[in-house]
Amino acid sequence: MTVSFSYFRRPLHVMAAAVATLALAGEPAHAQSALPPELEAAVQAVQRADQADADQYAPQPLEAARQALAQAQAAHAARDKKDALDLALRATVDADLARARSLEAVATAEVAQRKAEIADLQRQIGGEGKR
């Protein structure tokens, strides 16, 4: 048996138009959801600060970064490019500060731990020399 297009319930041109309409309807939504590079950088900076445990070691600058990022995203959604750019840059700077302070706190704690280990080893060596 030969299959033909006449077996389709809807004409082929109607189905093609529907597919084309769906494809074109998805295009503007995708174009609107694309973030500008500054806003994307701010999102990544906040994520890096989160990964560096800034919640624990630098909560104030991290919270400022999160607030600035939320405001930047709102400004972007409202199509206010200037405010979105300014707020995204502020969020990036605050997040980088939070990450740096967190890394500094971790490094300081590691140095203190190493110094304590050295002092302990020196006491052990000094105790062995007295025997």
N, C-alpha and C positions, 0 to 999 in steps of 0.2 A: 504494500500500500504506500502510495506517495503522500508525504506530508506537505501541506501547503500552508501559507499564511492565512488562508481563508478560515482555518479552524480556530484562530484566535478570536475571542469574543469582542475585543476592542480593535479598532483599526491600528495598524502599525504606526501611522503618523501620530496618533493620539498617545501611544505608549512612548514614542521617541520624544515627543514634546514634554511629557511628564518627567522623563529621565533628565532632559536638558534643564527643565525648571528646577528640579531638585539639585542638580549640580550647581547651577548658578545661584540658588538660594543659599547654599552652603558657603559660597565664596566670601560674601561680605561679613558673615559671622567670623570666619577665620581671620580676615584682614583686621577686624576690630579687636580680636583677642590678642593679636601680636603686641608684645610689650616693647617699648623703646629700650635701647641698650642701657640707658642709665637706670631705668626701673628694674631691668633684669639684673644688673650689677648690684643694686640695693638688695634685691631678694637673695642673691647668692651671698652677699656680705653678712646678712642676718643669719643665714643658714650656717655659714662658717663660724660665726660667733656662738651660735647654739652648740655646734659640735665641739667648740673649745671650752664648754662648760661655763660660759659667761653668766648664765643664770646664777651660778654659785659665787663666782669671783668678781663679777662686774655687773650687778643687776641694774644699776641706774642708767649707765649708757646703753645697755641692751634694751631696756624698756623705752628709752628715748628713740632708739633706732626703730623699734617695732611701731611706735606711734607715728613716727615720720613716714615709715613705709606704708602704713595704713592710710595716712593722709595723702601720700603720693599716689597710691592706687585709686583713691576716691577722686583725686584731681584728674587723673588719667581717664577715669570713667566719665567724668564730667567734661572731658575734652579741654581742660585747662592745661595746656602744654607747659607754660612757664612755671606755674606752681608745681606741677608734677615733676618737672626737671629739678627745681630747687629742693623740693622735699625728698626726692630720690637721692640727690647728692648728700643731703644732710643725713639721711638714713644710712647711706654707705659709710660716711665718716664716723657716725656714732657707733655703728656695728664694728667697724675696724678698730675703734678705740676700745670697745668692750672686749673684742678678741685679744688685742694686745695686752690689756690689763689682766685678762684671764691667763694668758700664756706667761706673763710676768709672775703672777701669783703662784702658778704651778712650778715655774723654774725656781723661785725663791724657796718654796717648800722643799723641793728636791735638794737644793744647796744646803739648807738647814739639816736635812736628813743625812746627807753625806758628811757634813761637819760632825754631827753626832756620832756617826759610825767611825770616823777617824779618831775622835776623842776616846771612844770606847776601845778601839784597837790600841791606841797609845797607852791607855790605862792597863790593858792586858799585857802589853810588851813591858811596861814599867814594873808590873807585878811579877813577871817572870824573871826579871833581872835581879830582884831582891831575894829570890829563893836561893 
